[in-house]
Amino acid sequence: MEKLKWKELEQIPIPEGLEERLEAKIDEWERAEQQTRKSHPKLPQAMRYAAIAASVVLVFGVGYYFLRHEEPVNLAEQDTYQDPIVAQQEAQKALNLLAYNLNKGMGHLEKAKAISERTEQTLNKQLNILK
């Protein structure tokens, strides 16, 4: 049964020039990949160790600060306001900041969506060319 399938597949005509177009496309992709490798060299070994050491020092520094912090923070007293007008103003300020950051994030999302759509269109165009 498998031989029958292979024989049927061998009888399907291959479009003229398909092999050359595929080779050209693969060569183009390889050139693009080599260019990206050249433009983004890896960090030297010493820089990697320095980055790891800096991260460890930062983590220990933050931990030391919070362990040695003498004044306890009372969140219950810190979050309440005696004057309702001041409380409303602070809540409005916090909500405005939240809305601003949310809108900013949505803008980035729209940009990413546009890039994704362009990439999908380019991919579909390339696939149609290969057909």
Helices and strands as residue ranges (DSSP letters): H 2-11, H 18-39, H 45-68, H 75-78, H 84-130
